[in-house]
């Protein structure tokens, strides 16, 4: 385990600015706005800010303000934030990001969980917070061979937490973080104290003996999910089937990468179409720039391909047997009813949040941190 500080070489940042300055723009189509993807006028303004006003060093400093380490697990170097809790008996908690996010999503929630007394909470609810970068994301190693699915990442997390001194730990996540946390509980239920999720994994399928066993609410959810995938799911289908082809474009064009990521952040967050009303341009670009400077655009989307080959589907009588708490944010992609989750999870807490979307820790860190603290309080 080695201490780590982000320090991207100047030459990488200079190359980024040159590429931004030399962007070749497509011919705009009048009147389409956001209806066919990113609005070009908005993206031009974002790129102008990225080229001339965005300061990566400021964002590096935000990241470096938290303790970070590089930990080798089964030959893979894993980057993680590791902040010890301030309280009598902190619970070890691994929080996992998703796509198109990164550890930048978690910067505000980490201190809320590690030092709750400094943020209106009780020191009794402190956590030792671990926020790893998924392999192929950020500063973690990029996988060079097939097989790095969400299940495989979960096994790495079990090894990571053991290396950090935690034979048992709690897990939390949304998006891929929800899948990875669930796989950790499925693969090693004796090692995972409990789960807290703000997303039910997209491939999650509990065992149901015939469609006739589903409730009206569950059938409506499956219909909503199918409609959402038809309208919004092209990105996921492409990343799960042809990540290699898409990877070339995202790796070579920073503007293409920004368009691919920022359109999703706007669509999936609770922003009512005004993404800058929810996040500053610098926040948005810090996340995109991390993908660029670490050359992880292609490696990150491979997780869709690998995980498609190992979906989270439960067999007859199988359940995720550790306690689970769920925070349902209203602007998340179609979330299942509680009955659907209870078919496969041991649901102990179910919270309907008043606001927020897909990027819960980024959008509403205080709401999410409070729900995490309350869920784990009786389990300590």
C-alpha positions as CSV (number, residue, x, y, z in Angstrom):
1,X,0.0,0.0,0.0
2,X,1.5,3.3,-1.1
3,X,0.3,6.9,-0.5
4,X,-0.9,8.5,-3.7
5,X,-1.3,12.1,-4.9
6,X,-2.7,13.0,-8.3
7,X,-0.2,14.9,-10.4
8,X,-0.9,14.8,-14.2
9,X,2.1,15.8,-16.3
10,X,1.9,19.2,-17.9
11,X,2.4,17.7,-21.3
12,X,-0.8,15.8,-21.0
13,X,-2.8,19.0,-20.2
14,X,-1.1,20.9,-23.0
15,X,-2.0,18.2,-25.5
16,X,-5.7,18.4,-24.2
17,X,-5.8,22.2,-24.9
18,X,-4.3,21.7,-28.3
19,X,-6.9,19.1,-29.2
20,X,-9.7,21.3,-27.9
21,X,-8.5,24.3,-30.0
22,X,-8.4,22.1,-33.1
23,X,-11.9,20.6,-32.7
24,X,-13.7,19.9,-36.0
25,X,-17.4,20.6,-35.4
26,X,-20.3,18.9,-37.3
27,X,-22.7,21.0,-39.3
28,X,-25.5,22.1,-36.8
29,X,-29.1,21.2,-37.5
30,X,-31.4,24.1,-36.7
31,X,-34.0,23.6,-34.0
32,X,-33.0,20.1,-32.6
33,X,-31.6,21.4,-29.3
34,X,-31.2,18.4,-27.0
35,X,-33.7,16.2,-28.7
36,X,-31.0,14.2,-30.6
37,X,-28.2,14.4,-28.1
38,X,-26.0,17.2,-26.8
39,X,-27.0,20.7,-27.9
40,X,-24.1,22.0,-30.0
41,X,-24.3,25.6,-28.9
42,X,-24.1,24.5,-25.3
43,X,-21.3,22.2,-25.9
44,X,-19.3,24.8,-27.8
45,X,-19.6,27.0,-24.7
46,X,-18.4,24.2,-22.4
47,X,-15.4,23.5,-24.7
48,X,-14.5,27.2,-24.7
49,X,-14.5,27.1,-20.9
50,X,-12.5,23.8,-20.9
51,X,-9.9,25.2,-23.2
52,X,-9.3,28.6,-21.7
53,X,-10.7,28.8,-18.1
54,X,-10.9,25.3,-16.6
55,X,-8.0,24.7,-14.2
56,X,-7.3,21.0,-13.6
57,X,-4.8,21.8,-10.9
58,X,-7.6,23.2,-8.7
59,X,-9.5,19.9,-9.2
60,X,-6.4,17.9,-8.4
61,X,-6.1,19.8,-5.2
62,X,-9.7,18.9,-4.2
63,X,-8.9,15.3,-4.7
64,X,-5.5,15.5,-3.0
65,X,-7.1,17.1,0.1
66,X,-8.3,13.6,0.9
67,X,-6.0,10.7,1.9
68,X,-5.4,8.4,-1.1
69,X,-3.5,5.2,-1.7
70,X,-2.5,2.8,-4.4
71,X,-3.1,-0.8,-3.2
72,X,-2.0,-3.9,-5.1
73,X,-4.6,-6.7,-5.0
74,X,-4.1,-9.9,-7.1
75,X,-1.6,-8.1,-9.3
76,X,-3.9,-5.1,-10.0
77,X,-3.1,-1.6,-8.6
78,X,-6.2,-0.1,-7.2
79,X,-6.5,3.6,-6.5
80,X,-8.6,4.5,-3.5
81,X,-9.5,7.3,-1.1
82,X,-9.3,6.0,2.5
83,X,-10.4,8.4,5.2
84,X,-10.5,7.1,8.8
85,X,-13.6,7.9,10.8
86,X,-13.7,10.2,13.8
87,X,-15.7,8.3,16.4
88,X,-15.5,5.5,19.0
89,X,-16.0,2.5,16.6
90,X,-16.1,3.5,12.9
91,X,-17.6,0.9,10.6
92,X,-15.5,0.2,7.5
93,X,-17.5,1.2,4.4
94,X,-16.6,0.8,0.8
95,X,-18.4,3.2,-1.6
96,X,-18.3,2.5,-5.3
97,X,-19.0,4.9,-8.1
98,X,-20.4,4.1,-11.5
99,X,-20.3,5.2,-15.2
100,X,-20.0,7.9,-16.3
101,X,-18.9,9.0,-12.9
102,X,-15.7,8.6,-10.8
103,X,-14.3,9.2,-7.4
104,X,-15.1,12.9,-8.0
105,X,-18.7,12.1,-7.3
106,X,-17.8,11.2,-3.8
107,X,-15.7,14.1,-2.6
108,X,-18.5,15.8,-0.6
109,X,-20.0,12.7,1.0
110,X,-16.7,11.2,2.3
111,X,-16.3,13.7,5.2
112,X,-20.0,13.6,6.0
113,X,-19.6,9.9,6.7
114,X,-16.1,9.9,8.2
115,X,-16.7,12.8,10.6
116,X,-20.4,13.1,11.1
117,X,-20.0,15.1,14.3
118,X,-18.5,18.0,12.3
119,X,-21.6,18.0,10.0
120,X,-24.5,17.8,12.5
121,X,-24.4,14.1,13.2
122,X,-23.2,11.9,16.0
123,X,-19.6,10.5,16.3
124,X,-21.3,7.1,17.0
125,X,-22.2,6.9,13.3
126,X,-18.7,7.4,11.9
127,X,-17.3,5.2,9.1
128,X,-13.8,4.4,7.9
129,X,-14.6,5.4,4.3
130,X,-13.0,3.7,1.3
131,X,-13.7,5.0,-2.2
132,X,-11.9,2.9,-4.8
133,X,-11.6,3.7,-8.5
134,X,-13.0,0.7,-10.5
135,X,-10.3,-1.0,-12.6
136,X,-10.3,0.8,-15.9
137,X,-11.4,4.0,-14.3
138,X,-9.4,6.9,-13.1
139,X,-6.0,6.1,-11.6
140,X,-6.6,2.4,-11.1
141,X,-5.0,-0.1,-13.5
142,X,-6.6,-0.6,-16.8
143,X,-7.5,-4.3,-17.4
144,X,-5.5,-5.8,-20.3
145,X,-7.3,-9.1,-20.6
146,X,-11.0,-10.1,-20.6
147,X,-12.9,-11.0,-17.4
148,X,-13.1,-7.8,-15.3
149,X,-16.8,-8.0,-14.7
150,X,-18.7,-6.4,-11.8
151,X,-18.4,-9.8,-10.1
152,X,-14.7,-9.8,-10.5
153,X,-14.4,-6.2,-9.3
154,X,-16.4,-7.3,-6.2
155,X,-13.8,-10.0,-5.5
156,X,-11.0,-7.4,-5.8
157,X,-12.9,-5.2,-3.3
158,X,-13.0,-8.0,-0.8
159,X,-9.2,-8.3,-1.2
160,X,-8.8,-4.6,-1.0
161,X,-10.7,-4.3,2.2
162,X,-8.7,-7.1,3.7
163,X,-5.4,-5.4,2.8
164,X,-6.7,-2.2,4.5
165,X,-7.3,-4.3,7.6
166,X,-11.0,-4.9,7.4
167,X,-12.0,-8.6,7.3
168,X,-15.7,-7.5,7.5
169,X,-17.1,-4.3,6.0
170,X,-20.2,-2.6,4.8
171,X,-20.8,-1.7,1.1
172,X,-22.7,1.1,-0.6
173,X,-23.2,2.2,-4.2
174,X,-25.3,3.3,-7.1
175,X,-25.0,2.4,-10.8
176,X,-22.1,0.0,-11.2
177,X,-21.4,0.5,-7.5
178,X,-24.7,-1.1,-6.7
179,X,-23.9,-4.1,-8.8
180,X,-20.4,-4.5,-7.4
181,X,-21.7,-4.1,-3.8
182,X,-24.4,-6.7,-4.5
183,X,-21.9,-9.1,-6.0
184,X,-19.6,-8.7,-3.0
185,X,-22.5,-9.7,-0.7
186,X,-23.4,-12.6,-3.0
187,X,-19.9,-13.9,-3.4
188,X,-18.8,-13.5,0.3
189,X,-21.8,-13.0,2.6
190,X,-19.7,-13.7,5.6
191,X,-17.5,-10.7,4.8
192,X,-20.2,-8.1,4.1
193,X,-21.9,-6.6,7.1
194,X,-24.7,-5.0,5.1
195,X,-25.6,-3.2,1.9
196,X,-26.9,0.3,1.2
197,X,-27.9,1.0,-2.4
198,X,-29.3,3.9,-4.3
199,X,-29.9,1.9,-7.4
200,X,-31.0,-1.6,-8.1
201,X,-28.6,-3.1,-10.7
202,X,-30.0,-3.1,-14.2
203,X,-29.3,-6.8,-14.7
204,X,-30.7,-7.8,-11.3
205,X,-33.4,-10.5,-11.8
206,X,-34.8,-12.3,-8.8
207,X,-36.1,-15.8,-9.3
208,X,-39.8,-15.7,-10.2
209,X,-41.7,-18.9,-11.0
210,X,-43.6,-17.6,-14.0
211,X,-44.7,-14.1,-15.0
212,X,-48.2,-14.7,-13.5
213,X,-46.5,-14.5,-10.0
214,X,-45.7,-10.8,-10.6
215,X,-47.8,-8.0,-9.1
216,X,-49.4,-5.3,-11.2
217,X,-46.8,-2.9,-9.9
218,X,-44.0,-5.2,-10.8
219,X,-45.3,-5.6,-14.4
220,X,-45.7,-1.8,-14.7
221,X,-42.1,-1.4,-13.6
222,X,-40.9,-3.9,-16.3
223,X,-42.9,-2.1,-18.9
224,X,-41.4,1.3,-17.8
225,X,-37.9,-0.2,-17.9
226,X,-38.4,-1.5,-21.4
227,X,-39.7,1.8,-22.6
228,X,-36.7,3.6,-20.9
229,X,-34.2,1.3,-22.6
230,X,-35.9,1.8,-25.9
231,X,-35.6,5.6,-25.6
232,X,-32.3,6.0,-23.5
233,X,-30.5,2.7,-23.7
234,X,-28.6,2.9,-27.0
235,X,-25.4,3.9,-25.1
236,X,-25.6,0.8,-22.9
237,X,-26.3,-1.6,-25.8
238,X,-23.3,-0.1,-27.7
239,X,-21.0,-0.3,-24.8
240,X,-22.0,-3.9,-24.0
241,X,-21.6,-5.1,-27.6
242,X,-19.0,-3.0,-29.4
243,X,-16.9,-1.2,-26.7
244,X,-13.8,-1.6,-28.8
245,X,-15.1,0.4,-31.7
246,X,-16.6,3.2,-29.6
247,X,-13.4,3.3,-27.5
248,X,-11.3,4.6,-30.4
249,X,-13.6,7.6,-30.8
250,X,-13.7,8.4,-27.1
251,X,-10.0,8.0,-26.7
252,X,-9.0,10.3,-29.6
253,X,-11.5,13.1,-29.2
254,X,-11.9,15.0,-25.9
255,X,-15.0,16.8,-27.3
256,X,-16.5,13.5,-28.3
257,X,-15.8,12.2,-24.8
258,X,-17.4,15.2,-23.2
259,X,-20.5,15.0,-25.3
260,X,-20.9,11.3,-24.5
261,X,-20.6,11.8,-20.8
262,X,-22.3,15.2,-20.3
263,X,-25.4,14.3,-22.2
264,X,-25.9,11.4,-19.7
265,X,-25.2,13.6,-16.6
266,X,-27.9,16.1,-17.8
267,X,-30.4,13.4,-18.6
268,X,-30.0,11.3,-15.5
269,X,-29.7,14.0,-12.8
270,X,-32.5,15.9,-11.1
271,X,-31.8,19.2,-13.0
272,X,-35.0,19.9,-15.0
273,X,-32.8,20.2,-18.1
274,X,-30.5,22.8,-16.6
275,X,-27.4,20.8,-15.7
276,X,-25.5,23.9,-14.7
277,X,-28.2,24.6,-12.1
278,X,-27.1,21.3,-10.5
279,X,-23.4,21.2,-11.2
280,X,-20.8,23.9,-12.0
281,X,-19.0,23.6,-15.3
282,X,-15.8,23.0,-13.4
283,X,-17.4,20.1,-11.5
284,X,-18.6,18.6,-14.8
285,X,-15.3,19.0,-16.5
286,X,-13.3,17.6,-13.6
287,X,-15.1,14.3,-14.1
288,X,-14.6,14.3,-17.9
289,X,-11.0,15.4,-17.6
290,X,-10.2,12.6,-15.2
291,X,-11.3,10.1,-17.9
292,X,-9.1,12.0,-20.4
293,X,-5.9,12.4,-18.5
294,X,-5.9,8.8,-17.3
295,X,-6.9,7.5,-20.8
296,X,-9.7,5.4,-19.4
297,X,-12.6,6.2,-21.7
298,X,-12.2,2.9,-23.6
299,X,-11.3,0.7,-20.5
300,X,-14.3,2.1,-18.5
301,X,-17.0,1.1,-21.0
302,X,-15.6,-2.4,-21.2
303,X,-17.3,-3.1,-17.9
304,X,-20.6,-3.1,-19.8
305,X,-19.4,-5.9,-22.0
306,X,-17.9,-8.0,-19.3
307,X,-20.9,-7.6,-17.0
308,X,-23.3,-8.5,-19.8
309,X,-21.7,-11.9,-19.9
310,X,-22.3,-12.3,-16.1
311,X,-25.7,-10.8,-15.3
312,X,-26.9,-10.6,-11.7
313,X,-29.6,-13.2,-12.0
314,X,-30.6,-15.3,-9.0
315,X,-31.5,-19.0,-9.2
316,X,-34.4,-20.8,-7.5
317,X,-34.4,-20.1,-3.8
318,X,-31.4,-17.8,-4.0
319,X,-31.2,-14.5,-2.2
320,X,-28.7,-11.9,-1.2
321,X,-28.8,-12.7,2.4
322,X,-27.1,-9.7,4.1
323,X,-29.3,-6.8,5.3
324,X,-30.0,-4.2,2.6
325,X,-31.2,-0.6,2.8
326,X,-32.4,1.3,-0.3
327,X,-32.7,5.0,-1.0
328,X,-35.0,5.6,-4.0
329,X,-34.3,9.0,-5.6
330,X,-37.2,10.2,-7.8
331,X,-35.3,11.1,-10.9
332,X,-33.4,7.8,-11.1
333,X,-34.0,5.6,-14.1
334,X,-37.0,3.4,-13.5
335,X,-36.7,1.9,-10.1
336,X,-38.4,-1.3,-9.1
337,X,-41.1,-1.5,-6.5
338,X,-40.1,-2.7,-3.1
339,X,-41.7,-6.1,-3.7
340,X,-39.4,-6.8,-6.7
341,X,-36.3,-6.0,-4.6
342,X,-37.6,-8.1,-1.7
343,X,-37.7,-11.1,-4.0
344,X,-33.9,-11.1,-4.0
345,X,-32.7,-8.8,-1.2
346,X,-33.2,-8.8,2.6
347,X,-34.7,-5.3,2.6
348,X,-34.6,-3.7,6.0
349,X,-35.0,0.0,5.0
350,X,-36.7,1.7,2.1
351,X,-36.5,5.4,1.8
352,X,-38.4,7.5,-0.7
353,X,-36.2,10.6,-1.3
354,X,-37.7,14.0,-1.9
355,X,-35.3,15.0,-4.7
356,X,-32.2,13.8,-6.6
357,X,-31.4,11.6,-9.5
358,X,-28.9,9.0,-10.7
359,X,-25.8,10.7,-9.2
360,X,-27.0,10.6,-5.6
361,X,-23.7,11.2,-3.8
362,X,-22.9,14.0,-6.2
363,X,-26.3,15.7,-6.3
364,X,-27.6,15.2,-2.7
365,X,-24.7,14.1,-0.5
366,X,-26.4,15.3,2.7
367,X,-29.6,13.3,2.0
368,X,-27.7,10.2,1.1
369,X,-25.2,10.4,4.0
370,X,-28.1,10.8,6.5
371,X,-29.9,7.7,5.1
372,X,-26.6,5.6,5.2
373,X,-26.0,6.6,8.8
374,X,-29.6,5.8,9.9
375,X,-29.6,2.5,8.1
376,X,-26.3,1.3,9.6
377,X,-27.0,2.7,13.1
378,X,-28.8,-0.4,14.5
379,X,-26.5,-2.8,12.7
380,X,-23.3,-1.6,14.4
